[in-house]
Structures are given as structure tokens and as C-alpha cells.
């Protein structure tokens, strides 16, 4: 599955990318679900994922 990602302002190659915010409340995942997919979970609107 292709997913758009963003880079933080101080991003360096190899650093995690920012995962887009969920489009609806139904798509918000729990912290456990996000971690199972490889996301570094900060809050529902800020998640990182390794390249």
C-alpha cells in the first residue's frame, strides 16, 4: 500500500517520516494498533514511521 509521508524540518536520511493525520475519526487507531504497524506513536495526529 502506497502512503504519502512527510519529512520533519530537521530530517536526515534514515530518520523516521511523519505519517499523515487520519482523514476521519473512524480511521484513528489506538496506540497499540499503530505500534503493531510500525508507527512511533506520539498522539493521534502525530505518528512517525521508519522508511
Buried (B, 14 or more C-beta within 10 A) or exposed (E): EEEEEEEEEEEEEEEBBBBEEEEEEEEEBEEEEBEEEEBEBEEBEEBBBEE
